[in-house]
Amino acid sequence: MTEPQQTDAQGYSSRGDEHFNNGDYDRAIASYSVALNIDPNLISALLSRGDVYRKKGDYDKAIDDYNSVLKINPIHAKALCWRSDAYRGKGAFDKAVEDINMALEIDPSSSDAFCNRAKAYCEKGDYARTIEDCNAALSIDSNNPRPLKYRAKAFLAKNDFNVALADIDMALRINPNASELLCDRAWVYVNKGEYDKGIEDCNTALKINPNCAAAFKYRAMMYQGKGEIDRAIEDYSISLKINPNDIDVLKYRGSIFMSRHKYDQAIADFNAALKIDPGDAKLLQERRKAASEKRFG
């Protein structure tokens, strides 16, 4: 490969980074893909494109990119960390933990690795190990907001709302412009029933990142809690345009359509959710109920 081609690849990858940072995921993917057409072994572009796919919920494509990195460098700890997160997104928690264990063997001082394992443990419902790994991450890097984020989720799952809120507040002091952290605090407010505070955080998050699917999702939940159903449907729909694979949003919007006797729309949402999780017994029941009510009124 000639030197100009290498420079072009780096240039397209940098352009992808700009789009990624602006929340424009489709353009980011396009730029990274051009870079990789020029230089298929450009690890930075493979990692970044994988991260975009992961953010979009396209976990299989993300895993493919991380696998490509690991073919080039089998001991790339960061690729193992992010592949772990993609496995976690697919619900493959054991594979997620296995990847993180390998990453920690390569780099035992990786705060991010402990964070990712904490995230997997949290979604498995193992909150004690979640908190333990978050504490380990913070002992390595006390200025990393991610362990505070996941520790907050563990406390939230234990219904320790105020402790969870304190952790997110600390994380926001470290990174006040993090739209994801604002969304996490909004989620705590959803659970506390403090809908106006949550809406305010979502609005701030959307000023920072207008394509933040989670902000639309949580704002929709708060509008729904306030009884503003039309606004909730609108925000759920925008969230799904950004992340079509969010099964929770499909469930929530489908339930609203059911309550409004819009059975065709409810069934469409339940069908889309069942494509993501065909074994969800409650979803199957909801779809049968919608079909029955459509038929018999």
Number of C-alpha atoms within 10 A of each C-alpha: 7 6 8 9 13 14 14 15 24 20 16 21 27 18 18 28 24 15 18 20 12 14 18 18 22 15 16 26 23 17 25 29 20 18 28 21 12 18 18 15 15 20 20 17 29 25 22 21 28 30 27 25 21 21 19 18 19 19 22 17 17 27 24 14 23 28 19 20 25 18 12 13 12 12 16 18 23 20 27 27 26 24 30 30 30 28 22 23 19 16 14 15 22 15 17 26 23 13 24 29 19 17 24 19 13 15 15 14 16 19 23 24 28 28 30 28 27 31 32 28 24 22 17 15 14 14 22 15 17 29 24 13 24 28 20 19 26 19 13 16 15 14 16 18 23 22 30 28 25 28 27 29 29 27 21 19 15 12 14 14 17 14 16 24 23 14 21 26 20 15 22 20 13 14 14 12 15 17 24 19 22 26 27 24 26 29 28 25 21 20 15 13 14 16 23 16 16 28 24 14 24 29 19 18 24 19 13 16 19 16 20 22 25 26 30 28 27 27 28 29 28 28 21 18 15 14 11 13 18 13 16 24 22 14 23 26 20 17 25 19 12 20 19 18 18 20 18 12 26 24 20 21 25 29 22 20 19 21 12 11 15 15 24 15 17 26 23 14 22 26 19 19 23 19 12 14 13 12 10 12 11 9 20 16 12 18 23 14 15 25 16 12 13 15 9 6 9
